[in-house]
Structures are given as structure tokens and as C-alpha cells.
Amino acid sequence: MRKLVLSALVLALVVIMLGAYTRLTDAGLGCPDWPGCYGFLSVPKQDHHIAQAQEAFPERPLEAHKAWNEMIHRYFAGTLGLVILVIALLSLKKTVAPRPLKLPLFLLLLVIFQAALGMWTVTMNLMPLVVMGHLLGGFSILACLFLLYLRLTPYRIPGGDIRLRRFCRFALVGVFILVGQIALGGWVSANYAALACTELPLCQTGWSDRLDFAGAFSLVEANSYEFGTHDYDERMTMHIVHRIGALITFAYLAWLALRLYSTAAAPLLRNLSVLLLVVLTTQVSLGVANVLFSLPLAVAVAHNAVAALLLLVLVMINYSLFRKI
């Protein structure tokens, strides 16, 4: 069971990276229907199938590389859903050793809802709210799988440390701050605002006079949201808010890591605090590189992957503080 959950965990991380790759290569509508592609289970290859696809969707010509990006992501996501189904079914099976039941069943419901979000992403033509929700759903599945893996792993911090109890609420606040920052990043990406500011530390001259918070976080009605519907000032505002959120997230999590390292006696928690600081610094560096080098594909995908790793580190810190000391 534990090995199966670990496999699902790795697969979930791959799905998140593939989702980021699909989004960053503008392949979110590479297949204009769901769950297939132009009415087929795979990307049409033969000439008469391509002709049928073009006839069925004349407004969206087939671009094979984008369609494959989208379908590969769907194949991996579908496989993850099946693995989580198996985990949920196994959790219902009575064994000598007790197994978590509520969390696997919640994961099954979550992956079903995530599939619905994936469908709506296509049928609603990349509506930013749905795209952001789909991103958060992927991160939620990853976090819950890791939590399930930890619950199946028999470890305990020797002796405990009552002094660390006060860090429980601080670590939990760190999770909420990070999730908020991930949501902001998803909103920026879904609205194609990642390159709205090309200077550091903030934006181009006069940026403060052009802020439009109401417009930046408004829901615009459109037939298609591909390549964004907000104007430059609104996208710039999204980007600025994301950067400010990054500063707040970095400051808080760095403080948490340093305080935990200086207080904890257990090697596990000290190592986790060091890991938190390393992953956090890496994430900020990737964010800076995205701006300096105009969003290189590899760096942008890594930015999503490291955000996922950062969430996993915080999940383990919280689990250790709440359940193991």
C-alpha cells in the first residue's frame, strides 16, 4: 500500500509538471474537446482522420505538437486517477493492520472533481478561474497523497519536544500563505501575465500609477480566454501582487525555518528546516530567472515543480509537529 501511494505521489508530481508544460506551450486547447482529441482517443494522424477533425472543428486547426502535449498530460492524469481508485478500494479491504480510510476516499472524490475541472478547462475555453482551480486541485491531490504516505510510514521523533508545540500554528499559517501564493501564480499564468513586468525588483517606470486591483481580479465574460482578456494595466497589477506575495511568503517561511532550526533538538526537524530554506531559496531564484530571461520554458516548469516540493516540505513539517512530537 505504501509503495503504491509513493508511486501515485511521484505520478502526481509528473502530472503537475506536464500540466505546467501544457499551459506554458499554449496547448491548453490543443484538443478542443474532452476527453478525446478532435473526436478520437488519440491525436489524429492519418489524412482522412485529420480531414474529419478539421471538418468537426473548423475554428481550430489541428496543431499536432500542441495536441500531443495536451493528450500526454491527459493520459498521465487518467493513470493517476486509476491508481487513486485502486488505493481507495484497497483502503476498504479489511486487514490486520489498520489503514487510513477517510483520506483515500477523500482523495478519490478530489480526483473526480479534478477531472471535472480538466473538462471545464477545455469546454469553458481556458476560463482563468477554472484554470487556477485546476492548478490548485493538482497541488491538493499531491499534498493529500503525501499526507497519506506519511500516515503509512511508522516514524516518531524520539522523546518529543514540548517547546515545539507553539510552532504548530505558525507552520499551519505557512501552508495557507504558500497556497495563497500558488493561487496567485496560477491566476497570473491563467491570464498570461507572467511577462507583464520585465524589470526587477518591481516593474517599469510609473507602475504604481497604473495599478488596477478591481480589474486585475475581475471575472471577464468572453467566448475564449486563450492568450488572456485583461488589458496591460490589469495584467501588470496581477504580476505586482504575485511579486509582493512572493516577498511575504519568503520572509515568513524563512523566519519559520530559522526559528525551527534554532529551537528544535530533533535532527529530523532541524534537517526539515534546512530543506525548507534551500527549497524556498531555489524557488525565489527560479522566479527571478523567469523575469530576467523572459520565461524560459524549462525554468517556468521548474518553478511549478519546486512550488510543489515546497508544499510537500511544509506538509511534512506540519505532520511532524502535530502528530509526531
C-alpha positions in Angstrom: 0.0 0.0 0.0 2.8 2.4 0.9 4.7 1.7 -2.3 1.5 2.2 -4.3 0.9 5.6 -2.6 4.5 6.6 -3.2 4.1 5.7 -6.9 0.9 7.8 -7.0 2.8 10.6 -5.3 5.6 10.6 -8.0 3.0 10.4 -10.7 1.1 13.4 -9.3 4.3 15.5 -9.4 4.8 14.4 -13.0 1.2 15.4 -13.8 1.7 18.8 -12.3 4.8 19.4 -14.4 3.1 18.2 -17.5 0.2 20.5 -16.8 2.6 23.4 -16.4 4.3 22.4 -19.7 1.0 22.2 -21.5 -0.1 25.6 -20.2 3.2 27.3 -21.0 3.3 25.9 -24.5 -0.2 27.4 -25.1 -1.5 23.8 -25.6 -4.5 24.1 -23.2 -6.8 23.9 -26.1 -4.6 21.7 -28.2 -7.5 19.4 -28.2 -10.8 21.4 -28.4 -12.9 18.5 -26.9 -12.7 16.3 -23.9 -11.7 13.6 -23.0 -10.6 12.7 -26.5 -8.9 14.8 -29.2 -10.9 16.0 -32.2 -13.3 13.1 -31.6 -10.6 10.5 -31.4 -8.9 8.7 -28.4 -5.5 9.9 -29.6 -4.2 12.8 -31.8 -5.4 12.2 -35.4 -2.5 11.0 -37.6 -4.0 9.7 -40.9 -5.0 12.1 -43.5 -8.7 11.2 -43.6 -8.8 11.4 -39.7 -7.2 14.8 -39.9 -9.8 15.9 -42.5 -12.6 14.7 -40.2 -11.1 16.6 -37.3 -10.9 19.8 -39.4 -14.4 19.4 -40.5 -15.7 18.9 -37.0 -13.7 21.9 -35.5 -13.1 24.3 -38.4 -12.5 27.2 -36.0 -9.5 25.4 -34.5 -7.0 23.9 -37.0 -5.1 20.8 -35.7 -1.6 21.6 -34.4 -0.2 18.2 -33.7 2.5 19.2 -31.3 0.1 21.1 -29.1 -2.5 18.3 -29.3 0.1 15.8 -28.2 1.2 18.0 -25.2 -2.4 18.1 -24.1 -3.1 14.3 -24.6 0.0 13.2 -22.9 -1.0 15.3 -19.9 -4.5 13.6 -20.0 -3.0 10.1 -20.3 -0.8 10.6 -17.2 -3.7 12.3 -15.3 -6.0 9.5 -16.2 -3.5 6.9 -15.0 -3.2 8.8 -11.7 -6.9 8.7 -11.3 -6.9 5.0 -11.7 -4.1 4.5 -9.2 -6.0 6.6 -6.7 -9.1 4.5 -7.3 -7.1 1.4 -6.5 -5.8 3.0 -3.4 -9.3 3.8 -2.3 -10.5 0.3 -3.0 -7.6 -1.2 -1.1 -8.3 1.0 1.9 -11.8 -0.5 2.1 -10.3 -4.0 2.3 -10.1 -5.3 5.9 -6.6 -6.2 7.0 -4.9 -7.0 10.3 -3.1 -3.6 10.3 -5.4 -0.6 10.3 -5.2 1.6 7.3 -6.5 5.2 6.8 -9.9 5.2 5.2 -11.3 8.7 5.1 -8.2 10.2 3.4 -8.2 7.7 0.5 -11.9 8.2 -0.1 -11.5 12.0 0.1 -8.7 11.6 -2.5 -11.0 9.7 -4.8 -13.6 12.5 -4.6 -10.9 15.1 -5.1 -9.6 13.4 -8.2 -13.1 13.1 -9.7 -13.6 16.8 -9.1 -10.2 17.5 -10.6 -11.2 15.6 -13.7 -14.3 17.8 -14.0 -12.1 20.8 -13.7 -10.0 19.5 -16.5 -13.1 19.1 -18.7 -14.3 22.6 -17.8 -10.9 24.0 -18.7 -11.5 22.9 -22.2 -15.2 23.4 -22.6 -15.0 26.8 -21.0 -12.1 27.8 -23.2 -9.5 28.3 -20.5 -11.6 30.4 -18.2 -8.9 31.7 -15.7 -10.9 30.8 -12.6 -11.3 27.2 -13.8 -7.6 27.0 -14.8 -6.5 28.3 -11.4 -8.8 25.9 -9.7 -7.4 23.0 -11.8 -3.9 24.0 -10.7 -4.9 24.1 -7.0 -6.6 20.8 -7.4 -3.4 19.2 -8.7 -1.5 20.6 -5.7 -4.2 19.4 -3.3 -4.0 15.9 -4.7 -0.2 15.9 -4.3 -0.4 17.2 -0.7 -3.1 14.6 0.3 -1.1 11.7 -1.3 2.0 12.8 0.7 0.0 13.1 3.8 -1.4 9.5 3.2 2.2 8.3 2.6 3.3 9.8 5.9 0.4 8.2 7.8 1.5 4.9 6.4 5.1 5.5 7.5 5.9 4.4 11.1 8.3 7.1 12.4 8.3 9.2 15.5 10.5 12.0 16.8 12.4 10.4 19.8 11.4 12.0 23.1 9.2 14.6 21.5 9.8 18.3 22.3 7.1 20.2 24.1 8.8 23.5 23.2 7.9 23.0 19.6 4.1 22.9 20.2 3.9 26.6 19.7 5.3 26.2 16.2 2.2 24.1 15.2 0.1 27.2 14.4 3.0 29.0 12.7 3.6 26.1 10.4 -0.1 25.8 9.6 -0.2 29.5 8.8 2.8 28.9 6.5 0.8 26.4 4.5 -2.0 28.9 4.0 0.4 31.6 2.9 2.1 29.3 0.4 -1.3 28.1 -1.0 -2.3 31.7 -1.4 0.9 32.4 -3.3 0.4 29.3 -5.5 -3.1 30.6 -6.3 -1.7 34.0 -7.2 0.8 32.3 -9.5 -2.0 30.3 -11.1 -4.0 33.5 -11.7 -1.0 35.2 -13.3 -0.4 32.2 -15.5 -4.0 31.7 -16.5 -4.3 35.4 -17.5 -1.0 35.3 -19.5 0.5 37.9 -17.2 3.8 36.3 -16.4 5.7 38.8 -18.6 3.7 41.9 -17.8 6.7 43.2 -15.9 10.2 42.7 -17.3 12.2 44.6 -14.7 13.2 44.0 -11.1 12.5 44.4 -8.2 9.1 45.7 -9.2 8.1 46.9 -12.7 8.6 49.6 -15.4 8.6 53.3 -14.5 5.2 54.6 -13.4 3.8 51.2 -12.5 2.3 52.5 -9.2 0.1 54.9 -11.1 -1.4 52.2 -13.3 -2.4 49.7 -10.7 -5.9 48.4 -11.2 -6.8 45.8 -8.5 -10.5 45.7 -9.3 -9.9 44.9 -12.9 -7.0 42.5 -12.2 -9.1 40.2 -10.1 -12.4 40.6 -12.0 -14.1 37.8 -14.0 -14.4 38.8 -17.6 -17.0 37.2 -19.9 -15.6 36.1 -23.2 -16.1 33.4 -25.8 -12.5 32.3 -25.4 -9.9 33.2 -22.7 -6.9 31.9 -24.7 -4.0 34.4 -24.6 -5.9 36.5 -22.0 -8.7 39.0 -21.9 -7.4 41.6 -19.4 -5.6 44.8 -20.5 -1.9 45.6 -19.7 -2.6 47.5 -16.5 -4.7 44.7 -15.1 -2.0 42.1 -16.0 0.7 44.3 -14.6 -1.3 44.5 -11.3 -1.6 40.7 -11.1 2.1 40.4 -11.6 3.0 43.0 -9.0 0.7 41.4 -6.4 2.3 38.0 -7.1 5.7 39.5 -6.5 4.7 41.1 -3.3 3.1 37.8 -2.3 6.5 36.1 -3.1 8.3 38.6 -0.7 5.8 37.9 2.1 6.0 34.1 1.5 9.8 34.2 1.5 10.0 36.3 4.6 7.6 34.2 6.6 8.9 30.8 5.6 12.5 31.8 6.1 11.7 33.1 9.6 9.8 29.8 10.3 12.8 27.7 9.1 15.4 29.7 11.1 13.3 29.7 14.3 12.6 26.0 13.9 16.2 25.2 13.4 17.3 27.2 16.4 14.7 25.6 18.7 14.4 22.0 17.6 16.6 19.4 19.2 15.5 16.5 17.0 17.7 16.0 13.9 14.6 15.4 11.7 13.1 18.8 12.3 16.4 20.6 12.0 17.0 18.9 8.7 13.5 19.8 7.5 14.0 23.4 8.4 17.3 23.4 6.4 15.5 21.7 3.5 12.7 24.3 3.7 15.2 27.1 3.4 17.0 25.5 0.5 13.8 24.8 -1.5 12.5 28.3 -0.7 15.7 30.0 -1.9 15.6 27.8 -5.1 12.0 28.8 -5.8 12.8 32.6 -5.4 15.8 32.2 -7.7 13.7 30.5 -10.3 11.1 33.3 -10.1 13.8 35.9 -10.6 15.2 33.9 -13.6 11.7 33.8 -15.2 11.8 37.6 -15.3 15.4 38.1 -16.2 15.4 35.6 -19.1 11.8 36.2 -20.3 10.1 33.0 -19.0 12.3 30.1 -20.4 10.2 27.0 -20.7 12.5 24.8 -18.5 12.7 27.4 -15.8 9.0 28.1 -15.8 8.2 24.4 -15.5 10.8 24.0 -12.7 9.1 26.9 -10.9 5.9 24.9 -10.7 7.7 21.7 -9.7 9.7 23.4 -6.9 6.5 25.1 -5.6 5.1 21.5 -5.3 8.2 20.4 -3.4 7.9 23.4 -1.1 4.4 22.4 -0.3 5.5 18.9 0.5 8.2 20.1 2.9 5.6 22.2 4.7 3.2 19.3 4.9 5.8 17.1 6.5 6.8 19.8 9.0 3.1 20.2 10.0 2.6 16.5 10.2 5.6 16.0 12.4 4.7 18.9 14.7 1.0 17.9 15.0 1.3 14.1 15.1 4.8 13.1 16.0 6.1 15.2 18.9 
